[in-house]
Amino acid sequence: MLIQLAIRDFAIVDTLDLEFHAGMTAITGETGAGKSILLGALGLCLGERADAGGVRHGADRADLSARFDIAEREDAKAWLAARELPTDDCLLRRVVTASGRSKAWINGQPCTIADLRELGECLIDVHSQHAHQALLNEDTHRRLLDDAAGHQREVAELATLHRQWHGLRRQYRERSDNDEERQAKRQLLRYQVEELDQLNLQPDELEALEREQETLAHLEETLREAQFAADSCDHDEGGALSLLQQATSRLSRVPGSDSGSLSEALGMLNEAQIQLEEAARELHHFVESTELDPQRLAWVDERLGEIHRIARKHHVMPEELADLHQRLSGELEALDSGGDDLDSLRAQLEQTRQRYREAAKRISERRQRTAATFARQVQDQLAFLGMDKARFAVEVTPLETPQPHGIDRVSLQISANPGQPPRPLAKVASGGELSRVSLAIQVVAASHSTLATLVFDEVDVGISGATAEIVGQLLRRLGQHAQVMTVTHLPQVAAQAHQHLHIEKQSDDHVTRTQMAQLDDAGRVRELARMLGGVKLSDRTLAHAREMLAASQGAAH
């Protein structure tokens, strides 16, 4: 379960350190106070997409970390162990810079964002306020039923089989195409490969040729300047060596030149003369041993021209020619051997198709068995939420065309009024009914979850009154088996929580900050009163809040 969340310079939060406990935690605050900041920070730790807008204004970066207790999470420990990461702790960290770049770590080791998402799926299950909108999509219906059936791994394996089946079918069709077209393609490929064979571009040759071309093109100027430098160093009158020798000779005849500063200067002049003589020899050697070679330059120009011509012909960069050569050679080889393994490919295709159908049939049968149980569980929750007359059903019907997820179409259906047959949610449920149906489904889905932490982000939207109190009881009941965190605007829900976190936005003339604190009993009464009656807290509202909290906590025991 989640035990700590640290937020630095994120949104309007400068520093925030939170500790979480088992049971149900309510997160409340005024509209715009930043309740979504906590879930946003947690989402980034779990691999959600980051952008520079999340960094607090004026800060260089946002630094977020979440620590989990995984003592009972064998799947999470196995994931860490497979990557040779410590399994006695689980610390996820994400840093987002003001430029929008981000980095991630797991237990102090750098990781990819995909790693965060993959590990996060072993730790937290998020139910959002937009879930009722997703209920209008039948893909969501199927995923919910599969979660209830507990065969997600089998469905993922089925998708792999479907991909393999269609990949093999595509290969078979390509190799079974009209022989004339195949021959034309083979002839074109053979011409292209032979042309690249003749080019015979060697590794790093392009870069070496470009360097040599640059050198040869400026060699005449280089020799001229080297000759000038060598002449400037010579012993001839006016040359650097001649002047240096004169200076050394005259200085050595000065009285006292064998001691003090003059002695040091004379020594440096002698060393300079030695260095200058060595430089002159090197320059003369370079000039005498280097010859202009126009023919070599012409060959290099021609070779580079040929490389660039062929690259333009194939619409690639010159440095991509080697990869192109390898790819075209592979395609040609596959075409040449296509006839030999066509029968083998046909057998492999049929075998994979049969494996898909058998696996899809097993999954379909399990969906059929689970549908009635899932429908009954949701209907029980609907009755608890005041829709006791509603009739909920899960319809599983065959698809005409097999899909990656199987051979079934899954439709969640409801009849809100007695005597009416169930129909798809999108055609029947009103906004208020859909909110309650969504909550009932999410509670059932959460009860099937094997994860230790369940997050509910304002799933109680559109619910009020006695139904809101029932929602709170449902979430508290879930909190007896898992850690439940819920962002809510309903006092009836917040009163049911074991732990209550309050978010408050504080502003002055210069800056706006969000603060979050765990409330004690007195603080909870004041927050419940605010949620009940607004900014001004009357004695009556406080008394109502106190009574609500006492009743909720007392009923729980």
Buried (B, 14 or more C-beta within 10 A) or exposed (E): BBBBBBBBBBBBBBEBEBEBEBBBBBBBBBEEBBBBBBBBBBBBBBBBEBEBEBBBEEBEBBBBBBBBBBEEBEBBBEBBEEEEBBBEEBBBBBBBBBEEEBBBBBBEEEBEBEBBEBBBBBBBBBBBBEBBEBBBEBEBBBBBBBBBBEBEEBBEBBBEBBEBBBEBBEBBEEBEEEEEEBEEBBEEBBEBBEBBEEBEBEEEBBEEBBEBBEEBEEBEEBBEEBBEBBBBBBEEEEBBBBEBBEBBEEBBEEEEBEEEEBBEBBEEBEEBBEEBBEBBEBBBEBBEEEEEEEEBBEBBBEBBEEBBEBBEEBEEEBEEBBEBBEEBBEBBEBBEEBEEBBEEBBEBBEEBBEBBBEBBEBBBEBBBEBBEEBBEBBBBBBBBBBBEEBBBBBBBEEEEEBBBBBBBBBBBBBBBEEEEEBBBBEEBBEEEBBBBBBBBBBBBBBBBBEBBBBBBBBBBBBBEEEBBBBBBBBBBBBBEEBBBBBBBBBBBBBBBBBBBBBBBBEEEEEEEBBBBEBBEEEEBBBBBBBBBBEEEBEEEBBEBBBEBBEEBBEEBE
